Amino acid sequence: MHQYLNFINGEFVATGKTFENHAPVDNRVLGLVHEAGEREVDAAVGAARAALKGDWGRMSVVKRVELLYAVADEINRRFDDFLQAEVADTGKPLSLASHIDIPRGAANFKVFADIVKNVPTESFEMATPDGGTALSYALRSPLGVVAVVCPWNLPLLLMTWKVGPALACGNTVIVKPSEETPATATLLGEVMNAVGVPKGVYNVVHGFGPGSAGEFLTRHPGVNGITFTGETRTGEAIMAAAAKGVRPVSFELGGKNAGIVFADADFDKAVAGITRSAFENCGQVCLGTERVYVQRPIFDRFVQALKEKAQALKVGPSEEPGVGLGPLISAEHRAKVLGYYEKARAEGATVVTGGGVPDMPGALAQGHWVQPTIWTGLPESSPIVREEIFGPCCHIAPFDTVDEAIALANATNYGLATTVWTQNLATAHRMAREIEVGLCWINSWFLRDLRTAFGGAKASGIGREGGVHSLEFYTELRNVMVKL
């Protein structure tokens, strides 16, 4: 039985309380996860604070950059280990995890190492009232101990998206991975030790939210800042915890993202793009498209084409060739998604395709599978259109004008992302300007430049990370004024 241990001060730590980690594909037990209590969280915070005063805190930027490059290289050297761990935890296709999750997980360390190495700070020379001069300049100092609370949909990628810049800026971190996906955060502890990252710089505590490691960590007074990716309600709870001590937060939260397809779009590319944005990773992507709006002249044709694409997706285990859709993460999450499937039927939706559970052979029948699903015919007030489902599904509705498309896209409490498909540049730029989101893709989806700002508007988040924007959270700017 595999043991997923906490990683505290460079050591793997067992506890007296464990819970099972299940494989989404067949619900078999992958191993036992050691749940951290208040004592372990306190030890992790103490180790992280001590590291800030030790070799890590005195380390030059050049040396830090070298270590982060070594971390990335070691992840790539152990690529297959990370790939198998991530696939076992999530059930996602090998083709997806090997193309996105693991390469990006490693790249996040190098990208932010390069940014920190090259970013300038401001300086000004000014006249003083007595006729002299003064020089003011800025210094960047680490925020301190950063709590990194991670989701289960892209465990390694989204964890290193935060750990990479945090360490590059000289902070220490305590990672609380999702209880559903403990493997790669734990494995990264081995990498940190292998390349010589000082003890206490990177720590991992396993567990749940309320009454467990998540709550103990986010409420701990020794934590200087909290970064979180996940659902909005959890973000609200973490924000309340962070209010004590007035600690900064950086949140990427939920979304109910719109995909907008104009009649002049490249039809085949738009269908392929919406297929990806609605169904990739079994719809478990915060940036995914659950609301699709198609201009009326091509609406019926588009619905039929998307139906054919959805029905062509091969559902199966990660290692099977040609698989395009894995399982949902857990039985609990599948029950939630199927609850929305039932609600759609009860509200009179037209089920274009899917709406149920696929027949799976043998042990796979115990996995958390659902069918890719498309609906039409529901009003904008329906929970199916308004609430984040986080499954392989979308509702498609027609629109007529640009104004209508913008109004439909903005009629939500969320504001994470949108994808717009048109060959009219004026329309594209107007949509990008007027849709209330943090990210707008034109004729693409999930195309990312890691130097650019990433985050959500409205209930989809607070703050921006990516490129130099990450430094605004992970460092404190200090002004120095020198009278000459």
Salt bridges, closest charged atoms under 4 A:
GLU11 OE2 - LYS199 NZ 3.29
GLU20 OE1 - HIS22 NE2 2.94
ASP26 OD1 - ARG28 NH1 2.99
GLU35 OE1 - LYS17 NZ 3.85
GLU40 OE2 - ARG39 NE 3.67
ASP42 OD1 - HIS220 NE2 2.77
ASP55 OD1 - ARG58 NH2 2.89
ASP73 OD1 - LYS110 NZ 2.87
GLU74 OE2 - ARG77 NH2 2.82
ASP81 OD2 - ARG78 NE 3.04
ASP101 OD2 - LYS92 NZ 2.63
ASP114 OD1 - LYS117 NZ 3.80
ASP130 OD2 - LYS483 NZ 3.06
GLU179 OE1 - LYS176 NZ 3.48
GLU190 OE1 - ARG78 NH1 2.77
GLU215 OE2 - ARG219 NE 3.43
GLU231 OE1 - ARG233 NH2 3.46
GLU280 OE2 - ARG276 NH2 3.22
GLU290 OE1 - LYS256 NZ 2.53
GLU320 OE2 - LYS314 NZ 3.23
GLU342 OE1 - ARG345 NH2 2.60
ASP400 OD1 - ARG296 NE 2.92
ASP403 OD1 - ARG430 NH2 2.37
GLU434 OE2 - ARG430 NE 3.01
GLU434 OE2 - ARG433 NH2 3.96
GLU436 OE1 - LYS458 NZ 3.00
ASP449 OD2 - ARG451 NH2 2.75
GLU465 OE2 - LYS162 NZ 3.27
GLU472 OE2 - ARG140 NH2 3.38
